[in-house]
């Protein structure tokens, strides 16, 4: 059994990463040429890691399920990327970014990792600018910043409302440059379906060519999983339709531990759900909370009149509006962290003050337009307003936007040590796929930072500490029995899926499952609901393998087959989420247990019993997974009740 | 809304394709075009009528560039400045017949039904759509001030999502707007100037080699571009290209 050794280097927190780099083992240039690395996923983490490893001289094989690496869902990140540059002279520093991230994560992240993240954050901005990422600038030609939730400084760099796109295209360009140099081999429209292990080490993957349906075998000296999060388990989320947790789930079943699956981020500012045909939810960037004010009617009868269409929000007098975030959290106001803002919206709507369908609140720009003028607001958020108008058919310059929380990001993920290695030697997890830096709640503009930190500046170093022992390992032919067995396992699974022959489409099933997951393992959880969910998921799993129907053939482009494989895994991931949520008898960050709240309805942690990372070990089909605890020690930050009030 | 759909069906790259007609009922005007196709596919599966229609899509919020359908003779359909996933059914009328085709261009061969292979775009980027810097050892981001005006124009060009609507709308199947967007993004920044000449020559050569046509200034690409990339970037591309060839 693997043990949880987080391999945190010795020394003062500010020196750990420097010391690590000074003493780690390296691979010399001639040997790098002999070593192959597989990277699964080409989002910010995967593309930046692939490019950086290839630049160093390793041979990289990069996989993505889309038709091009540029499509990865990092592209949809809108608002920005944090860095501790202190360009605004507002008191920012590496320590403050570190502190804000730990506090924002509700004291459930590993100190050493987060400090390293804050340290390398500045290099990311330098790197991206050098690549030609057109960040927003001031008239003097220097870089502009804005504020995001959970911070009292302006440290967020941005490229209009398309920051993720620009950063991803930067990493994609770097990746394509290495493809041109033949240092990266690209496998698009390929989905990883299994991990190949030889003598306990990760040695390759089995992937399906999604166009021909052919299973292909790939060897490497190390495998990196950069496949993103599992938020799509809920069916409705801000993730892309193809985003899935399957690569992470396959490695979990091979022995990689899965940490904190219950930590799911619910983003407060999304366009509300409007119909059963709906396929996804669209995020409205957190940056809107810089200038938008969130409110609901102060009186229930006004809320009712608005819902009935008898009253317009613009007709409501100032004193009849309840700016509940400003009221409850004067110090941070509309810029409280996401988990706090989401729960506050749910609280108001549950109490009967919601607008729209009842599950919506207003995000109002009237004040900002009065103060700054429409032109300035348009320059800052024009593309977001346009997107809103196209979807909702309502003009947000005139009527306040309606928003409601939605599933957005998963803080939980594959357990990794300080080197980003999983509990399987030679297997790494980076970006959203791992659990490492955000604790129980991620701050806005920190996902881009973490993805690029892992890919550009952390993994390319730490992976050498492992690969330096592999320089004498010859390449395998992939005809070995381990590859054969891993492929057969998948052939069996695909045949089983194709032979179900039920009546239900995969989407209908996924919607049904997703709703239950949202109801019981969503924004508010309790013991009774979680136990009910666990019983229900067991039945749903049986039903899935009896009732779904996959038309077409397995050896062709078949989106129904792809979806079925992913949904089969989502049901099991959902089960583990519920187990983890049930185990964690406290509220922290995005994990809110109704039994554990303060009198004011704030999350109530239990540091005495739960200040640990919960890492689950797979024990086999039908067996209970085993829980391993990595106790969190805070040596540099005083643990406190999060307070955004003063 | 009740609609009649005429959809291009083609089993694989080699098979002969043809239009098939389907009917869908009770479509909400608030649903997106792709959600309408979801409803159709659901119907095809659960009523056991046919294999569902394949179409590319992913983010469904207009930024990944994966979706792209030729709807009633227009890339991304009748609305302006949107991708197919952002096109909403309220732009159609009850009882309409809608014709849905894949992108039609030689460098974008059909894979199946409405799915085409756009890897030619990756190959163009591979030929030079980058600034040649390795990770690390980079000076401070504020070391080189860049006029806001230049950064803004660069960002206008960089907004391209690589969906291919410009190629699909062009009678010459030209990729000039796509190439221009990348060339212009870098040409307006000091970082991009170092390799400007090689970049423009290599990208144009690759574009020609892959079978994309030339630009005859019709402007269909600009009109159909979901990100409203301006033709002035093609002018910039031409200027960069001539300069690279002459000087």
Contacts between the chains, C-beta under 8 A, distances in Angstrom:
chain1	res1	chain2	res2	distance
A	48	B	135	7.5
A	51	B	135	7.0
A	52	B	134	7.8
A	52	B	135	4.3
A	55	B	134	4.4
A	55	B	135	6.0
A	66	B	58	6.0
A	66	B	64	7.4
A	66	B	66	6.2
A	67	B	56	6.5
A	67	B	66	6.6
A	67	B	117	7.2
A	67	B	118	5.9
A	67	B	119	7.0
A	68	B	118	6.8
A	68	B	119	6.9
A	68	B	121	6.9
A	68	B	122	5.2
A	68	B	162	7.0
A	69	B	122	7.7
A	70	B	64	8.0
A	70	B	65	7.1
A	70	B	122	7.6
A	70	B	162	5.9
A	71	B	58	5.7
A	71	B	59	7.6
A	71	B	64	4.4
A	71	B	65	6.4
A	71	B	66	5.0
A	72	B	64	7.9
A	73	B	58	7.2
A	73	B	59	6.1
A	73	B	64	7.1
A	75	B	59	6.8
A	75	B	63	5.4
A	75	B	64	5.3
A	76	B	59	4.9
A	76	B	61	5.8
A	76	B	63	5.1
A	76	B	64	6.8
A	85	B	141	7.3
A	85	B	142	7.9
A	87	B	142	6.5
A	123	B	136	7.3
A	123	B	138	7.2
A	125	B	141	4.6
A	126	B	138	4.2
A	126	B	139	6.8
A	126	B	140	6.0
A	126	B	141	4.7
A	127	B	133	7.8
A	127	B	135	6.3
A	127	B	136	7.5
A	127	B	138	5.5
A	128	B	141	7.8
A	129	B	138	7.7
A	129	B	141	4.2
A	129	B	191	7.3
A	130	B	131	6.7
A	130	B	133	4.7
A	130	B	138	4.6
A	130	B	139	7.8
A	130	B	191	6.0
A	131	B	130	7.3
A	131	B	131	5.4
A	131	B	133	6.2
A	131	B	191	7.4
A	132	B	130	7.9
A	132	B	131	4.7
A	132	B	154	7.7
A	132	B	185	6.6
A	132	B	186	5.3
A	132	B	189	5.3
A	132	B	191	4.8
A	132	B	192	5.3
A	134	B	151	5.3
A	134	B	152	8.0
A	134	B	154	4.2
A	134	B	155	4.1
A	134	B	158	5.2
A	134	B	185	6.7
A	134	B	189	6.9
A	135	B	141	7.9
A	135	B	151	7.3
A	136	B	151	7.3
A	136	B	155	7.8
A	137	B	145	8.0
A	137	B	146	6.0
A	137	B	147	7.8
A	137	B	148	4.8
A	137	B	151	4.5
A	138	B	148	6.7
A	139	B	148	5.3
A	140	B	145	6.4
A	141	B	145	2.8
A	141	B	146	5.2
A	141	B	147	5.5
A	141	B	148	6.8
A	142	B	142	5.0
A	142	B	145	5.7
A	143	B	141	6.0
A	143	B	142	5.9
A	159	B	155	6.1
A	159	B	158	7.6
A	160	B	155	6.2
A	160	B	159	7.9
A	162	B	63	6.9
A	162	B	159	6.5
A	164	B	63	7.9
A	165	B	63	5.7
A	165	B	159	7.7
A	165	B	161	7.5
A	166	B	155	7.7
A	166	B	158	6.0
A	169	B	158	6.9
A	172	B	125	7.5
A	173	B	125	6.6
A	173	B	129	5.9
A	173	B	130	3.6
A	173	B	131	7.4
A	174	B	130	6.4
A	174	B	133	7.9
A	174	B	135	7.6
A	176	B	122	6.5
A	176	B	125	4.8
A	176	B	126	4.5
A	176	B	129	6.7
A	176	B	130	6.4
A	177	B	126	7.6
A	177	B	130	4.6
A	177	B	132	6.4
A	179	B	122	7.8
A	179	B	126	5.3
A	180	B	126	4.6
A	180	B	127	7.0
A	186	B	122	7.6
A	188	B	119	6.8
A	188	B	122	7.7
A	211	B	111	5.9
A	211	B	112	7.9
A	238	B	61	8.0
A	240	B	58	4.3
A	240	B	59	4.4
A	240	B	60	7.1
A	240	B	64	6.4
A	241	B	57	6.0
A	241	B	58	5.6
A	241	B	59	7.7
A	241	B	60	6.0
A	242	B	58	5.2
A	274	B	30	5.7
A	275	B	28	5.4
A	275	B	30	6.1
A	275	B	31	6.5
A	277	B	27	8.0
A	277	B	28	6.0
A	277	B	31	4.9
A	277	B	35	5.1
A	277	B	38	7.0
A	277	B	39	5.9
A	278	B	31	7.4
A	278	B	35	6.7
A	279	B	32	7.5
A	279	B	34	6.9
A	279	B	35	5.2
A	279	B	38	5.8
A	279	B	60	6.3
A	280	B	60	4.7
A	280	B	61	7.4
A	282	B	60	7.8
A	282	B	61	5.0
A	283	B	61	7.6
A	386	B	81	7.2
A	387	B	61	7.1
A	387	B	62	6.7
A	387	B	86	7.3
A	390	B	62	8.0
A	390	B	79	7.4
A	390	B	82	5.7
A	390	B	86	5.1
A	390	B	88	6.9
A	391	B	32	7.9
A	391	B	86	7.1
A	391	B	88	7.2
A	393	B	30	7.6
A	393	B	88	7.3
A	393	B	90	6.3
A	456	B	135	4.9
A	456	B	136	7.8
A	457	B	135	7.4
A	457	B	136	7.5
A	460	B	135	7.0
A	503	B	46	6.6
A	504	B	46	7.3
A	505	B	41	7.6
A	505	B	42	5.3
A	505	B	45	4.4
A	505	B	46	5.8
A	507	B	38	6.8
A	507	B	42	6.3
A	508	B	42	6.8
A	508	B	46	7.5
A	549	B	45	6.1
A	549	B	46	7.6
A	551	B	44	7.7
A	551	B	45	5.7
A	551	B	51	4.9
A	551	B	52	6.4
A	552	B	51	4.7
A	552	B	52	7.7
A	556	B	11	7.9
A	556	B	12	6.7
A	556	B	112	7.2
A	557	B	12	7.8
A	557	B	54	5.7
A	557	B	111	6.2
A	557	B	112	4.6
A	557	B	115	6.6
A	559	B	52	7.3
A	559	B	54	6.2
A	560	B	45	7.1
A	560	B	52	6.3
